[in-house]
Amino acid sequence: MKKALVFGYMVKVFLKWFIGLLVIPAAVIGSLYSLNEAGYFNLQTVDISFSKNSEHVHFLAPLKVELQELIEAQKGKSLWKLNLQLIADSIRKKKWVLNLQITRRWPGTLAVMIVPQDIKLLYSSRAGKLLPVVSDGSLLDPVSLENSPDVTLLEGEHFEHNLELRKKAVQMIDEIPTEGKFSPKRISEIRHDSKDGFWMTMMKTGLRVKMGEDNFALKASRVGQVIEYMENRQLEARVIDANLSKKVLVRLRKDP
């Protein structure tokens, strides 16, 4: 008799537990469905952020607006029904986008984190267009002067149609120390000719530096030391020839 009572009690507990497993999820799903039909989960806000290159504020600002307008066309649609893959594919078509991540933030926000291309140089075309140059030497779409990234200019129309030459220019700028007397932020422009290789022009002073075609890191180190030496002694140079095997040739402004 006692066993039967115990068994009956256990059956009742099991039934309550089993019914609870069915009813509670069904109630939750029903509530979510009702909220969704009422528009509670409709896209209201698009949050776009960047993972890096934040120093190029003027360059990224109009591109962010462009993406904002692209995604906000989905406003009013339920987050449940948004095709994130389709949105991601449309963003990846932008040449300046290296990678991205899209996340739903309930109840009504779509968060997009963009990894922009790393802007290395800025090519100035003969037609007056400014085209950012990225790590692999590719050219991005032209930008206006006020939205151009703050990087060194590439001058010379042969850069426009020569990917390998642009890659080499990127390699050179990467091998130059980021700080010091001879650093990218102190270099205004880069040129190239078949006879002497790469030439650089320094900001403010207009000093021209011949870098040749190779060993850029070693040459940059030597040039930095020479510039520091001259500044300490208040000497002004017009040309530094670093394209020599073991020395650097300096032509002072007073020289013929």
Beta strands, then each sheet from edge to edge (+ up, - down):
strand 1: 45-50
strand 2: 97-105
strand 3: 109-116
strand 4: 119-124
strand 5: 130-134
strand 6: 152-155
strand 7: 187-193
strand 8: 197-202
strand 9: 208-212
strand 10: 237-241
strand 11: 249-252
sheet 1: 1+ 3+ 2-
sheet 2: 5+ 4- 6- 7- 8+ 9- 10- 11+
end
